[in-house]
Amino acid sequence: MKKKKMEITAVAFSMAFRHSSISASASITEPPTPTPPSPSQTKKSIKFVNSKPFSARKSAKLQLHRASDLNSVLSKVGKTLTVKELNSTLHHFGNSNKFNHISQLFLWMQENKKLDVYSYSNYIKFMANKLDASTVLKLYNNIQDESAKDNVYVCNSVLSCLIKKGKFDTAIKLFHQMKQDGLVPDLVTYSMLIAGCVKVKDGYSKALQLIQELQDNKLRMDNVIYGAILAVCASNGKWEEAEHYFNGMKNEGHSPNVYHYSSLLNAYSASGNFKKADSLIQDMKSEGLVPNKVILTTLLKVYVRGGLLEKSRELLTKLESLSYAEDEMPYCVLMDGLAKAGQVHEAKIVFDEMMKKHVRSDGYAHSIMISAFCRAKLFEEAKQLAKNFQTTFNKYDVVIMNSMLCAFCRAGEMESVMETLRKMDELAISPDYNTFNILIKYFCRQNMYLLAYQTMEDMHSKGYQPVEELCSSLIYHLGQANAYSEAFSVYNMLKYSKRTIRKTLHEKILHILLAGKLLKDAYVVFKDNATFISGHTTKKFASAFMKLGNINLINDVMKTLHNCGYKIDQDLFEMAVTRYLGQPEKKDLLLHLLQWMPGQGYVVDPSTRNLILKNSHLFGRQLIAEVLSKQRVSLKPKNLTR
């Protein structure tokens, strides 16, 4: 097997308090072009046959490379060029970042049917950052040439683009379809897909399936595949599994490089396993590898999570001496560890030292300290640091914005909260799950329940699922504020989410709906959750519905009550009959109720019977007499019981 050009890249560290990982991925390159014949073999043919056309084509290529009006030049010389030469021009435009030229040339190649597998592969590779996932899928699905559609280089380019855009599930689904259509995956295909498992839910189990599949296909794991699965193990906190693959890699004769060590070290950091980490560093040195900035920063994270705060300070000093602490990340790791250990003052000392040394910062150090102050209920300090950030930095992201919002909300600074939200909108920073949670809790504390509800609606529309505790609290407060339909809307958000909710919440919303006379909605809640509703609340619901509920649903409610094991008392029957007598056009519903009762063991009491007979002229005396003749008069009314 020819050695493929592959590249292992380390996933950049995110915030110190996030779970970072080292990932491995393979770059996709074209296979080597066929070796041309030697000059001695083709000297005559080149000199006397191809020299003129080649010269003309070379001139045409140069015209394309230098063209300001590409379409005009293409119309003149495009058809003189071969597909290979057009692909070379695509490559030239790609390396020159001439994305408009790439699009124009590829479109011309499509229209003139002058393209091959490398045309598609190069176009997708160079335009990956400019095309959205749906455009890439449409391009792939519109490929008419089956040999191009199931070509491994084209497929790898498409899958790589989807994964980079966070469409892992779409990529996996397409991968299975590609195989059905004839794709034979190679190691590059599997390395991309496994690396894509790093940031997805259940990524480890999905990566294992891919490992098993490549082995079933008689492919052997190489350095890149091992790097990818090690990164997946690290991102899922599976250090024992990472060890297994690391040792298996060495047993198969592969030499781990610094990125493989980084991934295993990162796996140890999840549990703070500093003994394993120290041993790994020694093993790395014995192999002649020198720990770099990534390795030492990850080791710092291991020490912090292992509670070795003094040793962490020593390692930070070493990083400084090696000029590996020129940015904020090592400081953030230590600050976060100190803060979470309750040593907020010590964390602030590290922060102040960092500021004094003018360490390059994107604001994450501020974010960590603001969050630490909020956790320690030092709201004034959090607010001041947030304001300091506003005047010092001009770079924001959602994490930093959330820290500032938290500080201002906990300090009760409404104007600063609104100013921060305006800033997010101005910078087109989309709120995330934490943003919505912070705001909803704040608005509830400020008794601004409708604003909290609107925020939760926005949260739900963005695809975020609120937790039950927050929903339950908001439902209660909306009910107290007579915002009954809004409370029911929050209940439905929770009900139709994938979360399990407490049974008592059904009865709570039922009381709110009854208070708001939203009886149709109350019936839906009762019907779906009758087994969780107490007898007292059931009687309250039944009575309210018979008095004021939709008359067309009265019989349905009666049957639901009966089917749930409740015996219906004569008072309810009388209320139902009274409603029907008030609307003679509903005589069919009354007759249906009277016909249904005997079969379920219910009878009409004397007062209700007399009431019906008194109004029998409205429904037809003979018909009423026939129905009542089948009824046995009850002398003792039954009570509603469970």
Buried (B, 14 or more C-beta within 10 A) or exposed (E): EEEBEBEBBBBEBBBBBEBBBBBBBBBBBBEEEEEEEEEEEEEEEEEEEEEEEEEEBEEBBEBBBEBEEBEEBBEEBBEEBEBEBBBBBBBBBBEEEBBEBBBBBBEBBBEEEBBBBBBBBBBBBBBBEEBEBEEBBEBBEEBEBEEBBBBBBBBBBBBBBBBBBEBBEBBBEBBEEBBEEEBEBBBBBBBBBBBBBBBBEEBBEBBBEBBEBBEEEEBEBBBBBBBBBBBBBBBBBBBEBBBEBBEEBBEEEBEBBBBBBBBBBBBBBBBBBBEBBBEBBEBBEEEEBEBBBBBBBBBBBBBBBBEBBEBBBEBBEBBBEEEBBBBBBBBBBBBBBBBBEEBBEBBBEBBEEBBEEEBEBBBBBBBBBBBBBBBBEBBEBBBBBBBBBBEEEEEBBBBBBBBBBBBBBBBEBEEBBEBBBEBBEEEEBEBBBBBBBBBBBBBBEBEBBEBBBBBBBBBBEEEBBBEBEBBBBBBBBBBEBEBBEBBBBBBBBBBEBEEEBEEEBBBBBBBBBBBBEBBEBBBBBBBEBBEBBEEEBBBBBBBBBBEEBEBEBBBBBBBBBBEBEBBBBBBBBBBBBBBBBEEEEBBEBBBBBBEBBBEEEBBBBEEBBEBBEEBBEBBEEEEBEEBBEEBEEBEEBBEBEE
